[in-house]
Amino acid sequence: MTKQAKPLKSELDFTKTPVDKVTVKLIAFLGSGRFLAACVFFFSVWIGWNLLPNVHHFDPFPFPLLEMGVSIFAIILSVTVLINQNRQGKIESIQRDVEFEVNVRAEEEVTRLLTLVHEIHQKLGLNTAIDNKELEEMKSDTDLKAMYRWMACLTSDKCRWRQRAFTVQPVIMETV
């Protein structure tokens, strides 16, 4: 009988609000070659029409209406891109959390397997040149609180790193 897996604390269930749905569709359109081609065509027609002789010029050179329209459009486009970057950041944060939890579970399983192998080794009476201190360290549980502090330190500007053997430990720098 298989053991039921514990649910992940971080879920990939990223709720899509109506704003998210619109933003995704808008970014997909604005980032396409079709949109670029449409812009080039529109601007060419606009400028060409207003440079033709013997025609009513609704936006004569230096094209102030076109300039204003492009400026407003640039603002809308940049805000849309920022919204999409924020959304991507949220998704990446959830993915990092899920990956961390999966790694922690794998660490727990490997530690349990190491403990079982060591117990079998002892019951069989096998004696090998294994450093007991190192073995006991490998069998010990991972300090999750220290790991979360370490992860929080990743985003802190008051943190520098000191590497010792196989563990990386954060050191909080004093503010001057």
Contacts in CASP RR format, 6 or more apart in sequence:
PFRMAT RR
TARGET T0000
AUTHOR 0000-0000-0000
METHOD contacts of the structure
MODEL  1
MTKQAKPLKSELDFTKTPVDKVTVKLIAFLGSGRFLAACVFFFSVWIGWN
LLPNVHHFDPFPFPLLEMGVSIFAIILSVTVLINQNRQGKIESIQRDVEF
EVNVRAEEEVTRLLTLVHEIHQKLGLNTAIDNKELEEMKSDTDLKAMYRW
MACLTSDKCRWRQRAFTVQPVIMETV
6 105 0 8 1.000
8 98 0 8 1.000
8 101 0 8 1.000
8 102 0 8 1.000
9 97 0 8 1.000
9 101 0 8 1.000
10 94 0 8 1.000
10 97 0 8 1.000
10 98 0 8 1.000
10 100 0 8 1.000
10 101 0 8 1.000
11 94 0 8 1.000
11 98 0 8 1.000
12 94 0 8 1.000
12 95 0 8 1.000
12 98 0 8 1.000
14 90 0 8 1.000
14 91 0 8 1.000
14 94 0 8 1.000
16 24 0 8 1.000
19 83 0 8 1.000
20 87 0 8 1.000
23 80 0 8 1.000
23 83 0 8 1.000
23 84 0 8 1.000
23 87 0 8 1.000
24 84 0 8 1.000
24 87 0 8 1.000
26 80 0 8 1.000
27 80 0 8 1.000
27 81 0 8 1.000
27 84 0 8 1.000
29 35 0 8 1.000
30 77 0 8 1.000
30 80 0 8 1.000
43 66 0 8 1.000
46 59 0 8 1.000
46 63 0 8 1.000
46 66 0 8 1.000
47 63 0 8 1.000
47 66 0 8 1.000
49 55 0 8 1.000
49 57 0 8 1.000
49 58 0 8 1.000
50 57 0 8 1.000
50 58 0 8 1.000
50 59 0 8 1.000
50 60 0 8 1.000
50 61 0 8 1.000
50 63 0 8 1.000
51 61 0 8 1.000
58 65 0 8 1.000
59 65 0 8 1.000
59 66 0 8 1.000
100 147 0 8 1.000
100 151 0 8 1.000
104 142 0 8 1.000
104 144 0 8 1.000
104 147 0 8 1.000
107 142 0 8 1.000
108 141 0 8 1.000
108 142 0 8 1.000
111 138 0 8 1.000
111 139 0 8 1.000
111 140 0 8 1.000
111 141 0 8 1.000
111 142 0 8 1.000
114 135 0 8 1.000
114 138 0 8 1.000
114 139 0 8 1.000
115 139 0 8 1.000
118 135 0 8 1.000
118 139 0 8 1.000
121 128 0 8 1.000
149 170 0 8 1.000
150 168 0 8 1.000
150 169 0 8 1.000
150 170 0 8 1.000
153 159 0 8 1.000
153 170 0 8 1.000
153 172 0 8 1.000
156 172 0 8 1.000
158 172 0 8 1.000
158 173 0 8 1.000
158 175 0 8 1.000
159 170 0 8 1.000
159 171 0 8 1.000
159 172 0 8 1.000
159 173 0 8 1.000
160 170 0 8 1.000
160 171 0 8 1.000
160 173 0 8 1.000
161 168 0 8 1.000
161 169 0 8 1.000
161 170 0 8 1.000
161 171 0 8 1.000
162 168 0 8 1.000
162 169 0 8 1.000
162 171 0 8 1.000
163 169 0 8 1.000
END
